[in-house]
Amino acid sequence: TLCWNELTTRAVQESVAFYEAVVGMKVERAAGDMEYYEFQLGDGRVVAGMMPMTGDMWPPDLPNHWMVYFAVADTDASAQGCGAPSEAVAPKVRQAASGSCPPVRGRGWIGCAVS
């Protein structure tokens, strides 16, 4: 089940302008110390996030991209169901801590980058 989408970009302000003008989403900075933004639908539901690609963790040649997260009951079994070990399907297959993916509390998630 799709549980979260996250845009990572070096063009934060341009992305805010695009998604507000073209897609009609409201984009606001989230509360907290980390620079993070939330995409809201017209009814106020938060459906995606955005974070700037700053710092050493983002190689200069890595393009802006969307990361898509899927909630699954068992991350290892789901990755193996694709016919490959977890590391080959998504290098960062993780078991989510309770509450980190609100629609499916306590289940796992698999993150995939989409450029």
C-alpha positions in Angstrom: 0.0 0.0 0.0 1.4 3.4 -0.9 1.8 5.3 2.3 4.1 8.3 1.6 5.7 10.3 -1.2 8.7 12.6 -0.7 10.4 15.0 -3.0 14.1 15.6 -2.5 15.3 18.6 -4.5 17.9 21.4 -4.8 15.2 23.7 -6.1 12.9 24.1 -3.1 11.3 27.5 -3.9 10.8 26.5 -7.6 9.2 23.3 -6.5 6.9 25.1 -4.1 5.8 27.5 -6.9 5.3 24.7 -9.4 3.2 22.5 -7.2 1.1 25.3 -5.8 0.4 26.9 -9.3 0.2 23.8 -11.5 -1.1 21.1 -9.2 -3.0 23.3 -6.8 -1.4 21.9 -3.6 -0.6 24.1 -0.7 3.0 23.7 0.4 4.0 24.7 3.9 7.1 24.3 6.0 6.6 21.7 8.7 7.1 22.4 12.4 10.5 21.5 13.9 14.1 22.2 13.5 14.6 20.3 10.2 13.9 22.1 6.9 11.0 20.0 5.7 7.8 20.9 3.8 4.4 19.3 3.5 2.1 19.1 0.5 -1.5 19.5 1.4 -4.6 18.9 -0.7 -7.5 21.4 -0.7 -9.1 19.7 2.2 -5.9 20.1 4.3 -4.8 16.5 4.2 -1.0 16.2 4.1 -0.1 13.7 1.3 3.6 14.2 0.6 6.7 15.8 1.9 9.7 17.7 0.5 13.2 18.1 1.8 16.1 20.1 0.3 19.1 18.2 -1.0 21.8 20.0 1.1 24.8 18.7 2.8 27.3 15.9 2.1 24.7 13.1 2.1 23.5 14.2 -1.4 26.1 13.5 -4.2 26.3 16.5 -6.6 25.3 14.3 -9.6 22.2 12.9 -7.9 19.2 14.5 -9.6 16.1 15.8 -7.9 13.7 12.9 -7.3 10.6 11.6 -5.7 10.9 8.8 -3.2 7.8 6.6 -2.9 7.1 4.5 0.3 5.0 1.4 0.4 3.7 -0.1 3.6 4.0 -3.9 3.9 3.5 -6.3 6.7 6.9 -7.9 6.3 9.6 -6.0 4.4 12.0 -9.0 3.9 9.2 -11.2 2.6 7.9 -8.5 0.2 11.4 -7.9 -1.2 11.9 -11.6 -1.7 8.6 -11.8 -3.4 10.1 -9.6 -6.1 12.6 -12.4 -6.8 15.7 -10.7 -5.4 17.3 -10.1 -2.0 16.1 -7.0 -0.1 19.3 -5.1 -1.0 18.7 -5.6 -4.7 15.2 -4.3 -4.6 15.7 -1.3 -2.4 19.0 -0.7 -0.6 17.2 0.8 2.3 14.4 -1.7 3.1 13.5 -0.9 6.7 11.1 -1.8 9.4 9.3 1.4 10.4 9.1 2.4 14.0 5.5 2.6 15.2 3.9 5.8 14.1 6.4 6.7 11.4 3.9 5.9 8.6 0.6 7.0 10.2 -1.8 5.1 7.9 -0.2 1.8 8.7 1.2 2.1 12.2 3.8 -0.5 13.2 4.2 -2.0 9.7 7.2 -1.9 7.5 7.9 0.3 4.5 10.0 0.0 1.4 11.3 3.3 -0.1 12.1 3.6 -3.8 13.6 6.6 -5.5 11.9 7.8 -8.7 13.9 10.4 -10.8 
